[in-house]
Structure formats: C-alpha cells, structure tokens
C-alpha cells in the first residue's frame, strides 16, 4: 500500500513556453517512444534515458516498394493459379496433357518462389517495425 502512495504524482510543475519552443518539445516527444508529453518531459527533466525512434528514409521507401511488389506478385500468382486450374479442365485432350505437366512444374516453382519472397518481405517488415 505504501508503494502505491509513493507512486501517486501530486506535485505539479508549470513551465511557460512560446509557440516555437512548445512545437520543438512536441517534435522531440513525437520522435521518442513516449506515449505522452508529460512522461517525455518527466524523463528528460529527471535525466532518465529516452528512447528515440530512428527511421531510415531509404529503407522506408524500399519497404513501401517491396510491399507493393508483394501485392502485385500475389495478384499474378492468383491469376496463374486460375489459369492452371482451367488447363486441368482440358486434361482430357491428349495434346494438352504434356503442356499441363510442364506448366504444373513451373506453377510449383512459382509458388515456392512467391512464398520465399513473401517470407523475406514479411521478415524485413517486422524488423522495420521494431526500429
């Protein structure tokens, strides 16, 4: 019980700032991992460590492009799956059987590569989110 009482913040400190100073402090707070301005200011004034978010702009751009490519690749994969499925309906025609077998191998190879690319993009995205 005593521990809870010690954690309650009853004291208030008022600091006056002009608009430019306040905007600068807000900007620094947004660049940190602190959820609100009061916790940010408390840590700074008590000289406690503040974690600053770091963004690599070129990595951000790269990741945006990769996510777009991932969407396009998924769409192409869906179209490819539909085409192969329709080819299987033509399985009864002898000329198509050989062609279908060749494209089945290509289809499986495409699916494996697509999954591999998706995995890597997701891995990069997870790493990017943690920074």
MDAnalysis code that builds the backbone (N, CA, C; Angstrom):
import MDAnalysis as mda
import numpy as np

u = mda.Universe.empty(393, n_residues=131, atom_resindex=np.repeat(np.arange(131), 3), trajectory=True)
u.add_TopologyAttr("name", ["N", "CA", "C"] * 131)
u.add_TopologyAttr("resid", np.arange(1, 132))
u.add_TopologyAttr("resname", ["UNK", "UNK", "UNK", "UNK", "UNK", "UNK", "UNK", "UNK", "UNK", "UNK", "UNK", "UNK", "UNK", "UNK", "UNK", "UNK", "UNK", "UNK", "UNK", "UNK", "UNK", "UNK", "UNK", "UNK", "UNK", "UNK", "UNK", "UNK", "UNK", "UNK", "UNK", "UNK", "UNK", "UNK", "UNK", "UNK", "UNK", "UNK", "UNK", "UNK", "UNK", "UNK", "UNK", "UNK", "UNK", "UNK", "UNK", "UNK", "UNK", "UNK", "UNK", "UNK", "UNK", "UNK", "UNK", "UNK", "UNK", "UNK", "UNK", "UNK", "UNK", "UNK", "UNK", "UNK", "UNK", "UNK", "UNK", "UNK", "UNK", "UNK", "UNK", "UNK", "UNK", "UNK", "UNK", "UNK", "UNK", "UNK", "UNK", "UNK", "UNK", "UNK", "UNK", "UNK", "UNK", "UNK", "UNK", "UNK", "UNK", "UNK", "UNK", "UNK", "UNK", "UNK", "UNK", "UNK", "UNK", "UNK", "UNK", "UNK", "UNK", "UNK", "UNK", "UNK", "UNK", "UNK", "UNK", "UNK", "UNK", "UNK", "UNK", "UNK", "UNK", "UNK", "UNK", "UNK", "UNK", "UNK", "UNK", "UNK", "UNK", "UNK", "UNK", "UNK", "UNK", "UNK", "UNK", "UNK", "UNK", "UNK", "UNK"])
u.atoms.positions = np.array([
    [0.827, -1.199, 0.000],
    [0.000, 0.000, 0.000],
    [0.866, 1.255, 0.000],
    [1.926, 1.228, 0.801],
    [2.813, 2.381, 0.886],
    [3.443, 2.674, -0.470],
    [3.759, 1.611, -1.223],
    [4.381, 1.755, -2.527],
    [3.457, 2.498, -3.496],
    [2.164, 2.215, -3.463],
    [1.194, 2.886, -4.325],
    [1.103, 4.365, -4.005],
    [1.130, 4.703, -2.749],
    [1.033, 6.106, -2.332],
    [2.240, 6.881, -2.831],
    [3.422, 6.260, -2.790],
    [4.640, 6.931, -3.255],
    [4.606, 7.171, -4.760],
    [3.887, 6.356, -5.523],
    [3.840, 6.491, -6.981],
    [2.832, 7.528, -7.452],
    [1.902, 7.916, -6.606],
    [0.896, 8.905, -6.991],
    [1.592, 10.260, -7.133],
    [1.377, 10.879, -8.250],
    [2.010, 12.166, -8.528],
    [1.058, 13.289, -8.142],
    [1.402, 13.966, -7.049],
    [0.554, 15.053, -6.560],
    [1.126, 16.422, -6.900],
    [2.414, 16.480, -7.118],
    [3.078, 17.763, -7.368],
    [3.005, 18.104, -8.849],
    [2.810, 19.372, -9.111],
    [2.715, 19.834, -10.490],
    [3.748, 20.923, -10.730],
    [4.400, 20.854, -11.884],
    [5.371, 21.869, -12.286],
    [4.822, 22.545, -13.530],
    [4.786, 23.851, -13.503],
    [4.276, 24.607, -14.645],
    [5.450, 25.313, -15.309],
    [5.558, 25.114, -16.613],
    [6.622, 25.752, -17.395],
    [5.959, 26.514, -18.524],
    [6.319, 27.745, -18.680],
    [5.749, 28.555, -19.764],
    [6.710, 28.550, -20.952],
    [6.142, 28.413, -22.128],
    [6.925, 28.386, -23.364],
    [6.200, 29.201, -24.422],
    [6.983, 29.716, -25.364],
    [6.326, 30.346, -26.510],
    [5.963, 29.245, -27.506],
    [5.271, 29.608, -28.545],
    [4.756, 28.619, -29.509],
    [5.884, 27.799, -30.153],
    [6.971, 28.471, -30.542],
    [8.086, 27.784, -31.204],
    [8.742, 26.768, -30.268],
    [8.940, 27.161, -29.013],
    [9.546, 26.241, -28.040],
    [8.647, 25.016, -27.821],
    [7.367, 25.264, -27.684],
    [6.424, 24.172, -27.453],
    [6.393, 23.211, -28.643],
    [6.384, 23.771, -29.849],
    [6.405, 22.934, -31.053],
    [7.666, 22.073, -31.102],
    [8.803, 22.670, -30.694],
    [10.068, 21.927, -30.681],
    [10.010, 20.771, -29.682],
    [9.475, 21.029, -28.489],
    [9.355, 19.981, -27.473],
    [8.402, 18.885, -27.958],
    [7.290, 19.263, -28.562],
    [6.352, 18.271, -29.108],
    [7.012, 17.423, -30.194],
    [7.805, 18.070, -31.027],
    [8.503, 17.358, -32.101],
    [9.445, 16.312, -31.506],
    [10.215, 16.709, -30.480],
    [11.129, 15.770, -29.825],
    [10.348, 14.619, -29.190],
    [9.217, 14.931, -28.596],
    [8.387, 13.910, -27.965],
    [7.871, 12.912, -29.010],
    [7.424, 13.410, -30.163],
    [6.928, 12.523, -31.232],
    [8.022, 11.610, -31.764],
    [9.259, 12.080, -31.713],
    [10.383, 11.282, -32.197],
    [10.812, 10.229, -31.176],
    [10.239, 10.293, -29.984],
    [10.580, 9.325, -28.941],
    [9.519, 8.221, -28.899],
    [9.745, 7.257, -28.036],
    [8.772, 6.181, -27.872],
    [7.773, 6.487, -26.763],
    [7.890, 7.667, -26.149],
    [6.968, 8.037, -25.064],
    [5.574, 8.279, -25.632],
    [4.567, 7.844, -24.879],
    [3.183, 7.945, -25.357],
    [2.578, 9.331, -25.167],
    [3.073, 10.056, -24.176],
    [2.513, 11.399, -23.974],
    [3.607, 12.381, -23.569],
    [3.287, 13.641, -23.682],
    [4.241, 14.710, -23.437],
    [4.694, 14.733, -21.979],
    [3.786, 14.490, -21.052],
    [4.164, 14.561, -19.636],
    [5.204, 13.502, -19.269],
    [5.056, 12.278, -19.775],
    [6.055, 11.244, -19.460],
    [7.394, 11.572, -20.124],
    [7.335, 12.135, -21.324],
    [8.570, 12.550, -22.000],
    [9.278, 13.631, -21.198],
    [8.551, 14.668, -20.804],
    [9.149, 15.768, -20.045],
    [9.653, 15.296, -18.682],
    [8.931, 14.393, -18.058],
    [9.348, 13.857, -16.757],
    [10.701, 13.153, -16.900],
    [10.835, 12.311, -17.916],
    [12.099, 11.595, -18.112],
    [13.245, 12.547, -18.425],
    [12.981, 13.514, -19.288],
    [14.039, 14.461, -19.660],
    [14.474, 15.270, -18.440],
    [13.523, 15.767, -17.671],
    [13.871, 16.611, -16.517],
    [14.545, 15.808, -15.405],
    [14.244, 14.529, -15.301],
    [14.893, 13.685, -14.281],
    [16.144, 12.991, -14.819],
    [16.529, 13.373, -16.013],
    [17.719, 12.853, -16.684],
    [17.698, 11.330, -16.812],
    [16.522, 10.815, -17.101],
    [16.381, 9.387, -17.368],
    [16.488, 9.168, -18.871],
    [16.882, 7.984, -19.292],
    [17.026, 7.740, -20.734],
    [15.685, 7.789, -21.473],
    [15.721, 8.396, -22.634],
    [14.554, 8.484, -23.504],
    [14.915, 7.771, -24.798],
    [14.090, 6.827, -25.202],
    [14.350, 6.086, -26.438],
    [13.814, 6.889, -27.612],
    [14.683, 7.136, -28.561],
    [14.320, 7.907, -29.753],
    [14.095, 6.939, -30.901],
    [12.995, 7.162, -31.628],
    [12.719, 6.338, -32.812],
    [13.673, 6.779, -33.913],
    [14.219, 5.806, -34.595],
    [15.100, 6.107, -35.712],
    [14.482, 5.532, -36.967],
    [14.329, 6.340, -37.975],
    [13.791, 5.875, -39.248],
    [14.819, 6.122, -40.339],
    [15.057, 5.100, -41.094],
    [15.928, 5.201, -42.248],
    [15.017, 5.446, -43.452],
    [15.038, 6.650, -43.995],
    [14.116, 7.028, -45.070],
    [14.278, 6.135, -46.299],
    [15.512, 5.784, -46.640],
    [15.706, 4.945, -47.824],
    [15.144, 3.542, -47.572],
    [15.265, 3.048, -46.337],
    [14.689, 1.740, -46.010],
    [13.166, 1.807, -46.040],
    [12.603, 2.929, -45.592],
    [11.148, 3.109, -45.641],
    [10.652, 3.056, -47.080],
    [11.348, 3.774, -47.968],
    [10.962, 3.789, -49.385],
    [11.090, 2.395, -49.993],
    [12.188, 1.724, -49.678],
    [12.415, 0.377, -50.186],
    [11.295, -0.556, -49.741],
    [10.937, -0.455, -48.470],
    [9.906, -1.329, -47.927],
    [8.544, -1.060, -48.561],
    [8.223, 0.203, -48.803],
    [6.960, 0.531, -49.479],
    [6.911, -0.120, -50.853],
    [8.029, -0.009, -51.590],
    [8.087, -0.614, -52.927],
    [7.953, -2.132, -52.845],
    [8.631, -2.737, -51.871],
    [8.562, -4.189, -51.722],
    [7.146, -4.646, -51.374],
    [6.448, -3.900, -50.543],
    [5.080, -4.269, -50.194],
    [4.159, -4.165, -51.406],
    [4.385, -3.155, -52.254],
    [3.610, -3.036, -53.492],
    [3.909, -4.205, -54.425],
    [5.195, -4.536, -54.547],
    [5.585, -5.671, -55.395],
    [4.986, -6.971, -54.863],
    [4.932, -7.099, -53.549],
    [4.342, -8.291, -52.934],
    [2.868, -8.409, -53.319],
    [2.151, -7.292, -53.284],
    [0.733, -7.304, -53.679],
    [0.588, -7.726, -55.139],
    [1.428, -7.133, -55.997],
    [1.372, -7.463, -57.423],
    [1.717, -8.939, -57.662],
    [2.723, -9.419, -56.954],
    [3.134, -10.812, -57.092],
    [2.013, -11.751, -56.659],
    [1.329, -11.404, -55.585],
    [0.190, -12.215, -55.139],
    [-0.919, -12.228, -56.188],
    [-1.178, -11.075, -56.798],
    [-2.217, -10.998, -57.834],
    [-1.832, -11.857, -59.043],
    [-0.568, -11.771, -59.442],
    [-0.093, -12.583, -60.567],
    [-0.205, -14.066, -60.218],
    [0.160, -14.409, -58.998],
    [0.063, -15.799, -58.546],
    [-1.366, -16.305, -58.581],
    [-2.314, -15.463, -58.153],
    [-3.728, -15.849, -58.196],
    [-4.186, -16.093, -59.628],
    [-3.795, -15.202, -60.533],
    [-4.150, -15.360, -61.949],
    [-3.535, -16.645, -62.513],
    [-2.297, -16.900, -62.151],
    [-1.600, -18.095, -62.613],
    [-2.311, -19.344, -62.097],
    [-2.695, -19.338, -60.823],
    [-3.427, -20.479, -60.244],
    [-4.730, -20.739, -61.005],
    [-5.442, -19.681, -61.335],
    [-6.707, -19.826, -62.064],
    [-6.469, -20.403, -63.455],
    [-5.398, -19.921, -64.115],
    [-5.090, -20.413, -65.462],
    [-4.737, -21.893, -65.427],
    [-3.921, -22.298, -64.455],
    [-3.540, -23.712, -64.350],
    [-4.766, -24.561, -64.027],
    [-5.635, -24.044, -63.178],
    [-6.862, -24.775, -62.844],
    [-7.712, -24.992, -64.106],
    [-7.832, -23.964, -64.939],
    [-8.604, -24.104, -66.181],
    [-7.942, -25.095, -67.132],
    [-6.603, -25.100, -67.158],
    [-5.886, -26.059, -68.004],
    [-6.188, -27.496, -67.566],
    [-6.319, -27.699, -66.271],
    [-6.617, -29.048, -65.777],
    [-7.987, -29.524, -66.254],
    [-8.865, -28.601, -66.558],
    [-10.172, -28.980, -67.088],
    [-10.038, -29.527, -68.516],
    [-8.943, -29.121, -69.196],
    [-8.688, -29.591, -70.566],
    [-7.844, -30.875, -70.571],
    [-7.667, -31.471, -69.428],
    [-6.833, -32.656, -69.224],
    [-7.210, -33.814, -70.160],
    [-8.428, -33.844, -70.609],
    [-8.919, -34.954, -71.445],
    [-8.309, -34.925, -72.854],
    [-7.896, -33.761, -73.297],
    [-7.318, -33.632, -74.649],
    [-5.831, -34.012, -74.587],
    [-5.398, -35.027, -75.355],
    [-4.021, -35.547, -75.260],
    [-2.926, -34.495, -75.477],
    [-3.132, -33.567, -76.410],
    [-2.090, -32.562, -76.687],
    [-1.839, -31.668, -75.474],
    [-2.875, -31.467, -74.692],
    [-2.741, -30.573, -73.551],
    [-2.083, -31.238, -72.337],
    [-2.122, -32.570, -72.267],
    [-1.579, -33.261, -71.088],
    [-0.109, -32.938, -70.854],
    [0.707, -33.024, -71.928],
    [2.147, -32.737, -71.815],
    [2.343, -31.281, -71.409],
    [1.607, -30.417, -72.048],
    [1.709, -28.982, -71.774],
    [1.331, -28.697, -70.321],
    [0.281, -29.343, -69.837],
    [-0.178, -29.156, -68.458],
    [0.883, -29.629, -67.476],
    [1.513, -30.775, -67.751],
    [2.557, -31.295, -66.858],
    [3.727, -30.324, -66.765],
    [4.116, -29.747, -67.904],
    [5.216, -28.780, -67.905],
    [4.837, -27.548, -67.071],
    [3.624, -27.089, -67.231],
    [3.207, -25.890, -66.509],
    [2.916, -26.162, -65.034],
    [2.612, -27.405, -64.701],
    [2.474, -27.764, -63.286],
    [3.800, -27.573, -62.564],
    [4.892, -28.019, -63.207],
    [6.220, -27.844, -62.607],
    [6.560, -26.362, -62.477],
    [6.277, -25.606, -63.521],
    [6.517, -24.166, -63.481],
    [5.659, -23.510, -62.393],
    [4.424, -23.961, -62.288],
    [3.492, -23.430, -61.287],
    [4.022, -23.687, -59.876],
    [4.466, -24.906, -59.607],
    [5.005, -25.237, -58.288],
    [6.262, -24.415, -57.976],
    [7.094, -24.247, -58.980],
    [8.302, -23.433, -58.806],
    [7.928, -21.984, -58.494],
    [6.944, -21.473, -59.214],
    [6.472, -20.093, -58.989],
    [5.917, -19.938, -57.578],
    [5.126, -20.903, -57.133],
    [4.530, -20.847, -55.794],
    [5.625, -20.861, -54.727],
    [6.624, -21.726, -54.882],
    [7.726, -21.787, -53.906],
    [8.454, -20.447, -53.829],
    [8.768, -19.886, -54.986],
    [9.484, -18.597, -55.008],
    [8.629, -17.483, -54.420],
    [7.354, -17.485, -54.727],
    [6.448, -16.466, -54.197],
    [6.395, -16.547, -52.674],
    [6.296, -17.753, -52.148],
    [6.274, -17.925, -50.687],
    [7.584, -17.453, -50.065],
    [8.693, -17.760, -50.737],
    [10.004, -17.346, -50.244],
    [10.107, -15.821, -50.214],
    [9.662, -15.164, -51.284],
    [9.699, -13.705, -51.346],
    [8.777, -13.110, -50.286],
    [7.577, -13.650, -50.151],
    [6.650, -13.174, -49.122],
    [7.265, -13.283, -47.733],
    [7.908, -14.404, -47.456],
    [8.536, -14.611, -46.152],
    [9.598, -13.548, -45.898],
    [10.451, -13.299, -46.886],
    [11.528, -12.311, -46.733],
    [10.972, -10.899, -46.561],
    [9.953, -10.548, -47.335],
    [9.353, -9.212, -47.211],
    [8.729, -9.057, -45.825],
    [8.033, -10.082, -45.353],
    [7.444, -10.020, -44.013],
    [8.522, -9.903, -42.946],
    [9.629, -10.623, -43.130],
    [10.747, -10.559, -42.191],
    [11.306, -9.130, -42.140],
    [11.521, -8.540, -43.315],
    [12.012, -7.162, -43.385],
    [11.032, -6.203, -42.727],
    [9.754, -6.408, -42.988],
    [8.726, -5.543, -42.436],
    [8.718, -5.618, -40.908],
    [8.853, -6.812, -40.357],
    [8.879, -6.982, -38.900],
    [10.100, -6.279, -38.306],
    [11.254, -6.409, -38.958],
    [12.475, -5.734, -38.486],
    [12.297, -4.221, -38.553],
    [11.667, -3.748, -39.608],
    [11.440, -2.318, -39.820],
    [10.527, -1.766, -38.746],
    [9.509, -2.524, -38.362],
    [8.580, -2.069, -37.332],
    [9.244, -1.941, -35.976],
    [10.217, -2.777, -35.701],
    [10.881, -2.743, -34.397],
    [11.813, -1.551, -34.243],
    [12.217, -0.938, -35.353],
    [13.148, 0.196, -35.261],
    [12.435, 1.473, -34.977],
])
